[in-house]
Amino acid sequence: MHKITKLLSKIYSICKETSFEGSLYLPHSLIIECLEKHSKSGVFEFSVLGKSAEDIDINCFKYGNGKKKILLWSQMHGDESTGTQAIFDIMNFLSSDNHVFEKKRKKISKKCTLYFIPMLNPDGANRFTRRNALGIDINRDARKLASPEAQILMNAVKKISPDFAFNLHDQDAYYSVGKTSKPAAISFLSPTYNQKKSVNKSRKRSMKIISMNNELIQKYVPGSIAKYNDDFYPTAFGDNIQRLGISTILIESGWYYNDDNKQLIRKLNYLIILNSIFSISTNKYKKYSVQAYSEIPFNRKDGLFEKILKHKIQIKDKEIETDIGIRRRFTLDENKEQKCEYKIEDIGDLSAYYQYIEEEFNVEISNFISIGDKIQITK
């Protein structure tokens, strides 16, 4: 394991922002204190890039004055908060008075200029939904720019003209590493910029960054790293920013065992991003290979269920045995508190799939079941 990341991991408890720990639901109100703290710290240059559809400020924090420009944004999907939490951990690291990394911070500041947009979709964050207040998926609005949030991000990209861009997302627990029972804890992608999936100089750089981080994160979650689908999405931000010659890295925060609120995954984001920033400041990422990137397995969407249960259905005088695939989904209750519901999401032959956990479930299922039914589970 790299010496730097060992130290970063060791001091993580000091850097971790504790004001919103313990929930996937991260509304804008919970980050206001952090925004104010860092805007007044004197460490960052603070700016308001514009306003969301519901008139909430979308903020940016600038750090350093180096030639290499790095732009990071998170929570363009309102229910994907892991990257946002990690950004504040990283900002705490950069503004810390801990002297262990003072030389490294000075080097970053001298060699790089960092731009953080912690929450691009505050309206969706307040609702705990993917889309914004207008019902638009911001990450499919890179060409029309119909939403104010998409306009803000594209304007920032064009004004800053970064060398590297980090697009921070979450994926659910049911992406597997290829056709295995392993959940994808982190899925990376160097987005393509055309249907041919061409590889140019800027895309090679992002592939090398990912190869480097795959080597690092395998130490923490062995066999649980994947690549996200690399099909070309002509309306997606990652693909369009890559097309501008900006080396773009997608980080999809998945799941890992016994990490329900994704705090381990959050720490992995912190390590990945700081490792990337350090390597960009020193050019150390260049020694990694594109071939190593190509060898990372693709993730498999919906490859896992929380549990696959055997079930017998009585039809007249016949008894049919089938499989029931159960997954859990997080929503908000009437008090806007995060809650977890278990639902039947597939019925039939599920022998080609895996279950996320092996523990026994105690569950009562009636003879009459449908996809979408909620069920009560005790473990």
HELIX and SHEET records of a PDB file:
HELIX    1   1 LYS A    3  LYS A   10  1                                   8    
HELIX    2   2 TYR A   12  CYS A   15  1                                   4    
HELIX    3   3 HIS A   28  LEU A   30  5                                   3    
HELIX    4   4 ILE A   32  SER A   39  1                                   8    
HELIX    5   5 THR A   82  SER A   95  1                                  14    
HELIX    6   6 HIS A   99  PHE A  101  5                                   3    
HELIX    7   7 GLU A  102  LYS A  111  1                                  10    
HELIX    8   8 PRO A  122  ARG A  127  1                                   6    
HELIX    9   9 ILE A  138  ARG A  140  5                                   3    
HELIX   10  10 PRO A  148  ILE A  160  1                                  13    
HELIX   11  11 LYS A  201  ILE A  217  1                                  17    
HELIX   12  12 PHE A  237  ARG A  243  1                                   7    
HELIX   13  13 GLN A  263  THR A  282  1                                  20    
HELIX   14  14 LYS A  284  LYS A  287  5                                   4    
HELIX   15  15 VAL A  290  SER A  294  1                                   5    
SHEET    1   A 8 GLU A  45  LYS A  51  0                                        
SHEET    2   A 8 ASP A  57  TYR A  63 -1                                        
SHEET    3   A 8 CYS A 112  ILE A 117 -1                                        
SHEET    4   A 8 LYS A  68  SER A  74  1                                        
SHEET    5   A 8 PHE A 164  ASP A 170  1                                        
SHEET    6   A 8 SER A 247  SER A 253  1                                        
SHEET    7   A 8 ILE A 186  LEU A 189 -1                                        
SHEET    8   A 8 ILE A 225  LYS A 227  1                                        
SHEET    1   B 2 SER A 176  VAL A 177  0                                        
SHEET    2   B 2 ASN A 299  ARG A 300 -1                                        
SHEET    1   C 2 LEU A 304  PHE A 305  0                                        
SHEET    2   C 2 TYR A 354  GLN A 355  1                                        
SHEET    1   D 4 LYS A 307  ILE A 315  0                                        
SHEET    2   D 4 LYS A 318  LEU A 332 -1                                        
SHEET    3   D 4 GLN A 338  GLY A 348 -1                                        
SHEET    4   D 4 LYS A 374  ILE A 375 -1                                        
SHEET    1   E 2 ASN A 362  VAL A 363  0                                        
SHEET    2   E 2 ILE A 377  THR A 378 -1                                        
END                                                                             
